[in-house]
Amino acid sequence: MSGFLSYLLQRILGLFVTVLAVAVTIFLMVRLLPGDPARVIAGVLATEQDVARIRVQLGLDQPMIVQAGIFLRDLFQGDLGVSARTSAPVLAEIGARLPATLTLAAAGMLMAIAIGVPLGAWAAARAGSLGDVVVSTLVLFGISMPVYWLGLMLIILFAINLRWLPAAGADGFASLILPAVTLAAFSVAFIARITRSSMLEVLRQDYVRTAHAKGVDRRTVEWRHALRNALPPVVTVIGLQFGQLLGGAILTETVFGWPGLGRLLVDSIFARDYPMVQGLVIVFAAMFAFVNLLVDLTYERIDPRVRYG
Amino acid sequence: MAEVAKRLRRNPSAVAGGTLVGLLVLAGLFAPLLTPYDPTKQELLNVLQGPSWAHPLGTDNLGRDILARLLYGARLTLFMGVFAVGVGLVVGVPLGVLSGYYRGWVDMAIQRVMDLMLSFTTFLLALALVSLLGVGLINVIVAVGISTIPRFARLVRSSVLTIREVAYVEASSALGARDGRILWRHVLPNALAPVIIQATLSMGATILTAAGLGFLGLGVQPPTPEWGAMLGEGRNYIFTSPNVTTFPGLAIFAAVLGFNLLGDGLRDALDPQLRGAR
């Protein structure tokens, strides 16, 4: 247990280091890349005085090292600055939008796992059969399809032609269905693909043959013995894949007018709201790092070979 | 080489992918011969038409021929894909070689930077870069290209780590060959196959990312016939003219599918050990 505890502390520390590194990087990117944020925010009609005022307001008139110091101090106090567009605290705005994104991401992820893992395992168990070919083809379609296009096609079919589901907005369960399916499509395919290949690997192992030889029922061998051992690489991929899912969420939210962080990010980019963009990038990276930490912690439960400490 | 070509011809993925990619290249090359229309010419009396003999895929909200825009857009898609992957290769491969060959602190430093880039996640990194650099073709290529660097650096590093330990490389080193010569003559050629496979698959991924930026309005700007931007503009008309969004999306889908199939086929052909394991 103490081994696990020190592992846990180490990982949580690692998470903070990652988020801090991302924060410092985006801070530097905003200030070092060509373009003057103050001038951009002020707009083309602004006078020099306007630009200077905004520069002071954003603290951009200070030496870089002072700016960095202030930024880090505020960051540790949980202060990500104020929005250049609405003057509200960045963290408050993000907090208000976070539940929508979490709902969408969780729905997409759960759907991806619940469909992708069994589908991949099923295909691997009958490798080379017609069913396997169909699954492999669907998988290829799923990973090649632009998520925003899939979303629009689903809107055309289910919202405009069939009128079964709302085309946009976030109003109850019905409005979650299309965005969640759209977001999950890529992940379903990707997870199915990894599960299939991992499962194929395991099905070639001696102990699987032994189990078959002992007369264990085929279903038990496949679902109990093989899938269990095929899962660890799949779980790793599910964590890494969450990054892709967050990217997909930005696009999906735009398609469906879903009031989450992705939509906020795109709006903030258009509004040149640099403090908000900066804060959102940090929060997205933190979510990604956190999910991967959770994934690594579940590892021990599914793979007894892994021991922490 | 001949052996690889033979295996590729027998591989259904490679053939299907090669065909799709070939069609994409042909569409781009011969766009002016395949359509009489100018992809940016507006015909305001002919807006949002459905498919017809005159306009096989219909016209968009400014009366531009959708087929013409897709054909000319193929050039742009290939251009962005090739150059973005080029950025990833030119920066990522040397970083991977340095990392895997010298190990130690060089490796540590490079890998931490790659970890940092990966913790942004690919799409968000490209999005953040474009929002700071500004929109437009070159910036999209740079932003999407940078976001592919870690993939190449990781891949090459792991191949180099393996090859470095192989007996003939050690022998070459023992005979006094200089690092540069060893890297160039022995290490890189052996790391080539996985890099080619990854580059092909990355073409698909970068096309998706670049078109995604275009869709958001943060990519190549109108009136350039970029597929993602076409989708983004067509969105406003899905209730009345679904063809304006359907066809550009199909084009992106087909292009990405082509490169993914080709990449899978190449993996089977170039890397016999992996065959069937995928």
Interface residues (C-beta under 8 A of the other chain):
Chain A: T18 A21 V22 T25 I26 M29 V30 L33 P34 G35 L140 F141 I143 S144 M145 P146 V147 Y148 W149 L152 M153 I155 I156 I160 S197 L200 E201 G243 Q244 L246 G247 G248 I250 L251 T254 V255 L265 V266 I269 F270 V277 V281 F284 A285 F288 A289
Chain B: D115 L116 L118 S119 F120 T121 T122 F123 L124 L127 A128 L129 S131 L132 L133 G134 G204 L208 A211 G212 F215 L216 G217 L218 G228 L231 G232 R235 I238 F239 P242 T245 T246 P248 G249 L250 I252 F253 V256 L257 N260 L261 D264 G276 A277 R278
